[in-house]
Amino acid sequence: AHHRGEAPSRPQGRPAPPPVCSPGAGLSRGGLHPEARGPESASSPGSWGGAREAMPAKKAPNFERVVRDLSRLPGNKQCADCPEKLPQYANLTFNTFVCTKCSGIHRSLQHKIKGVSMSIFTEEEAKALKRGGNERCNARYLARYNPRDYPPPNPNDVNALRDFIAKKYTERRWYSDAVADPAPEETKAAPVNRQASRSSVSSQGS
């Protein structure tokens, strides 16, 4: 017998019943708690609670297109070594664009040549071609060139082309580094201009 209000005593030796849980308590939609499924299943893409949207892959830069665009610039539309138009090869030794015949002569001189439309270019090669170009190269290698003394070679005369390229690059017959880079030249020109202005002032005063 027990008093009113007291819970009936459990018979000795009988195990206690399991606690009653509400349906779905402690369970995820996958049927198990994320901790019970382990770290891989809890954080793997596509699982509940760990799903993440896939980030789009970053598009690799197309340096071949950069080189093609450089070859179409006005200063590069003529071969660096002859009057041939629309050169299709890049001379990576001098960072210029040359025609088919001149590219073959440069190859025979162990200069690095790549086809503009059929080769793979690295970022360093594209940057070098952008810094260089036919006009900048010729400003150095043809700085003292006079067409009256040595006419430009005929693109159809391979021997004349070979002789001209050898004189231009191997012998450096017309080379001058005084105009190698426009930026340093501007820096060097400033003192010369000031000196010239002082000379003009003194001449006016005399």
Salt bridges, closest charged atoms under 4 A:
ASP69 OD1 - ARG72 NH1 3.32
ASP81 OD2 - HIS106 NE2 2.67
ASP81 OD1 - LYS168 NZ 2.72
GLU123 OE2 - LYS127 NZ 3.15
GLU125 OE2 - LYS112 NZ 3.11
GLU125 OE1 - LYS114 NZ 2.95
ASP163 OD1 - LYS167 NZ 2.82
GLU171 OE1 - ARG173 NH2 3.36
ASP181 OD1 - ARG136 NH1 3.96
GLU185 OE2 - LYS188 NZ 3.81
